[in-house]
Amino acid sequence: NRGVSGQIPNLNAMTNLRYIVMLQNNLTGPLPSLFNNPLVYYTHFYGNALNGIIPVVESNSLQYAYWHQNQLEGFNGLNCPNMRRLFISNNVITGSFPDVSNMTRMYDLYANNNNFTDYTEGALIGATSLRAFDISNNSNLPTGAVNQIVADMVANYEAKPRSGVSVNLRNTATPTGEAVEQIEFLRAKGWNMRL
């Protein structure tokens, strides 16, 4: 929050870097390549003007990714099995929501206020630690994609029964058919299904 502008420099030479906070500045360009550093576990780039596609990061250490409120345009998934919190909301991400099932420890996933136009079948089934998933305000997400999200949430529940999970689907297409019954099933199990 110092008004710093320009691109984030290459930080790979900082081999002991574990924690990076550069929120609410005027930083531009792509997300940095610091994810090649095997120790980085916390990244916070909220409220900048970073753009481009989120790289397919491969990291066993990355656990916290706060990349929301930028101008990021694409997301093809991550290979971060220890991820806990992923915030990519309030960007301009288009295309299909990718498979994130490999992130079995992730408990918060916020992808709201983007431009997703589809959803990859099975994308959330393996993310069995989820307690909050928000994909609201993706107004171009069609009925078929929303119905598939609901079906995958049922499969997610069946893989690891639990209550207290919140799923926000507001301002996407209206669920239809079997998805309506599946939503009521999840609500009966203590899930907060917001439409």
Buried (B, 14 or more C-beta within 10 A) or exposed (E): EEEEEEEBEEBEEEEEBEEBEBBBBEBBBBBBBBBBBEBBBBBBBBBBBBBBBBBEBEBEBBBBBBBBBBBBBBBEBBBBBBBBBBBBBBBEBBBBBBBBBBBBBBBBBBBBBBBBBBBBBBBBBBBBBBEBBBBBBBEEBBBBBBBBBBBBBBBBBEEEEBEEBBBBBEBBBEBEEEBBEBBEBBEEBEBEBEB
